[in-house]
Amino acid sequence: MRSHEGQFSDNRPIRRSPQEKRRLLAELKETLAGIKPHNSPTLRTTLLARIKELEAELAPERK
């Protein structure tokens, strides 16, 4: 099935409010703290990168 213009499947980034970003950041930090040492190092690296990205996006709002 083809997507129509404006659908979420148009390969666009999801726009999140600052409140949603803070909630996602908290969830990612909780996930990172809960993963076991035997999990993939790539998973840990990906989570750390996403956390840094969200913190950078939220930093200008805190000033």
TIZA-194704 format. One record per residue: residue in one letter; x, z, y of N, C-alpha, C in turn. Coordinates in steps of 0.001 Angstrom, whole numbers. Atoms other than C-alpha are relative to their C-alpha. Layout:
// TIZA-194704
+------+---------+---------+---------+---------+---------+---------+---------+---------+---------+
! gupa !     n_X !     n_Z !     n_Y !    ca_X !    ca_Z !    ca_Y !     c_X !     c_Z !     c_Y !
+------+---------+---------+---------+---------+---------+---------+---------+---------+---------+
!    A !       X !       Z !       Y !       X !       Z !       Y !       X !       Z !       Y !
...
+------+---------+---------+---------+---------+---------+---------+---------+---------+---------+
// end
This chain:
// TIZA-194704
+------+---------+---------+---------+---------+---------+---------+---------+---------+---------+
! gupa !     n_X !     n_Z !     n_Y !    ca_X !    ca_Z !    ca_Y !     c_X !     c_Z !     c_Y !
+------+---------+---------+---------+---------+---------+---------+---------+---------+---------+
!    M !     847 !       0 !   -1168 !       0 !       0 !       0 !     898 !       0 !    1239 !
!    R !    -792 !      81 !   -1224 !    1346 !    -813 !    3453 !    -433 !    1065 !     991 !
!    S !     328 !    -992 !   -1027 !    1542 !    1666 !    6246 !    -471 !    -717 !    1262 !
!    H !     488 !     516 !   -1262 !    -224 !    1109 !    9521 !     836 !     589 !    1127 !
!    E !    -762 !    -471 !   -1152 !    1414 !    1494 !   12914 !    -480 !    1398 !     403 !
!    G !     339 !   -1348 !    -437 !    1546 !    5135 !   13932 !    -169 !    1003 !   -1127 !
!    Q !     122 !    -941 !    1098 !    1343 !    6647 !   10458 !    1292 !     788 !    -146 !
!    F !   -1178 !    -821 !     224 !    3734 !    9392 !    9401 !    1005 !    -701 !    -912 !
!    S !    -892 !     707 !     908 !    5205 !    6990 !    6852 !     795 !   -1101 !     702 !
!    D !    -711 !    1026 !    -757 !    6722 !    4852 !    9625 !    1487 !     289 !     133 !
!    N !   -1423 !    -327 !      -4 !   10150 !    6417 !    8998 !     453 !     502 !    1366 !
!    R !    -326 !    -612 !   -1276 !   10119 !    8390 !   12242 !     249 !    1479 !    -231 !
!    P !    -193 !   -1439 !     160 !   11403 !   11923 !   12674 !   -1274 !     761 !     361 !
!    I !    1168 !    -833 !    -275 !    8757 !   14623 !   12645 !     274 !     806 !    1261 !
!    R !    -159 !    -769 !   -1234 !    8280 !   16166 !   16079 !    -519 !    1400 !    -234 !
!    R !     376 !   -1400 !     185 !    8241 !   19938 !   15946 !      85 !     733 !    1314 !
!    S !     -22 !    -836 !   -1193 !    7450 !   22453 !   18646 !    1132 !    1012 !    -144 !
!    P !   -1048 !   -1026 !      93 !   10047 !   25097 !   19509 !    -376 !    1146 !    -943 !
!    Q !     451 !   -1069 !     895 !    7958 !   27678 !   17659 !     159 !    -422 !   -1466 !
!    E !    -161 !     498 !    1362 !    7923 !   25529 !   14509 !    1475 !     -82 !    -384 !
!    K !   -1432 !      74 !     266 !   11681 !   24984 !   14819 !     573 !    1382 !    -298 !
!    R !    -479 !   -1371 !     256 !   12291 !   28751 !   15016 !    -447 !     479 !   -1368 !
!    R !     508 !    -396 !    1321 !   10123 !   29300 !   11933 !     795 !    -703 !   -1101 !
!    L !    -779 !     754 !     968 !   11962 !   26547 !   10043 !    1423 !     554 !     -94 !
!    L !   -1345 !    -572 !     -11 !   15312 !   28028 !   11094 !      42 !    1303 !    -789 !
!    A !      60 !   -1265 !     748 !   14298 !   31437 !    9752 !    -148 !    -262 !   -1501 !
!    E !     184 !     338 !    1420 !   13148 !   29870 !    6465 !    1285 !    -532 !    -617 !
!    L !   -1247 !     554 !     515 !   16402 !   27947 !    6075 !    1056 !    1092 !    -177 !
!    K !    -956 !   -1101 !     118 !   18488 !   31065 !    6730 !    -342 !     885 !   -1196 !
!    E !     443 !    -790 !    1148 !   16427 !   32970 !    4169 !     342 !    -717 !   -1309 !
!    T !    -328 !     789 !    1190 !   16892 !   30163 !    1654 !    1500 !      42 !    -269 !
!    L !   -1451 !     -25 !     150 !   20636 !   30077 !    2283 !     471 !    1354 !    -537 !
!    A !    -376 !   -1334 !     466 !   20892 !   33832 !    1777 !    -406 !     232 !   -1446 !
!    G !     519 !    -226 !    1341 !   18935 !   33607 !   -1464 !     549 !    -895 !   -1087 !
!    I !    -483 !     889 !    1056 !   20723 !   30780 !   -3233 !    1161 !     646 !    -751 !
!    K !   -1007 !    -587 !     889 !   22948 !   31727 !   -6124 !    1343 !    -715 !     166 !
!    P !   -1331 !     616 !    -132 !   26717 !   31092 !   -6164 !     202 !   -1227 !    -894 !
!    H !    -174 !    1131 !     901 !   26371 !   28661 !   -9064 !    -758 !   -1252 !     437 !
!    N !     686 !    1190 !    -503 !   24147 !   26319 !   -7037 !    1002 !    -982 !     584 !
!    S !    -845 !    1080 !    -487 !   25547 !   23044 !   -5802 !     600 !     319 !    1379 !
!    P !    -612 !    -185 !   -1326 !   28060 !   23358 !   -2939 !    -568 !    -973 !    1028 !
!    T !     599 !     980 !    -904 !   26444 !   20260 !   -1474 !   -1292 !     540 !     606 !
!    L !    1240 !    -599 !    -495 !   23129 !   22119 !   -1176 !     308 !    1011 !    1101 !
!    R !    -393 !   -1000 !    -999 !   24833 !   24959 !     691 !     478 !    -686 !    1286 !
!    T !    -511 !     737 !   -1160 !   26612 !   22483 !    2992 !   -1141 !    -639 !     780 !
!    T !    1151 !     630 !    -649 !   23367 !   20653 !    3716 !    -822 !    1017 !     773 !
!    L !     753 !   -1047 !    -686 !   21555 !   23878 !    4564 !     732 !     478 !    1248 !
!    L !    -780 !    -437 !   -1159 !   24375 !   24992 !    6870 !     -38 !   -1028 !    1124 !
!    A !      53 !    1054 !   -1013 !   24358 !   21633 !    8651 !   -1347 !     -16 !     702 !
!    R !    1355 !       5 !    -605 !   20588 !   21752 !    9196 !    -211 !    1231 !     877 !
!    I !     105 !   -1220 !    -808 !   20807 !   25345 !   10461 !     732 !    -180 !    1327 !
!    K !    -761 !     240 !   -1233 !   23514 !   24385 !   12980 !    -729 !    -982 !     907 !
!    E !     738 !     996 !    -775 !   21451 !   21387 !   14073 !   -1194 !     644 !     720 !
!    L !    1152 !    -662 !    -612 !   18356 !   23514 !   14693 !     435 !     998 !    1071 !
!    E !    -495 !    -943 !   -1002 !   20366 !   26187 !   16503 !     430 !    -723 !    1270 !
!    A !    -411 !     787 !   -1160 !   21825 !   23516 !   18784 !   -1214 !    -500 !     790 !
!    E !    1219 !     463 !    -680 !   18338 !   22170 !   19545 !    -683 !    1135 !     737 !
!    L !     684 !   -1135 !    -608 !   17016 !   25637 !   20326 !     833 !     691 !    1078 !
!    A !    -882 !    -676 !    -945 !   20031 !   26785 !   22392 !    -385 !    -234 !    1464 !
!    P !     371 !     199 !   -1416 !   18985 !   25119 !   25695 !   -1299 !     700 !     392 !
!    E !    1281 !    -637 !    -293 !   15523 !   26685 !   25437 !     159 !    1492 !     236 !
!    R !    -200 !   -1444 !    -113 !   16915 !   30211 !   25232 !     597 !     393 !    1345 !
!    K !    -646 !    -315 !   -1277 !   18719 !   29968 !   28580 !   -1017 !     159 !    1099 !
+------+---------+---------+---------+---------+---------+---------+---------+---------+---------+
// end
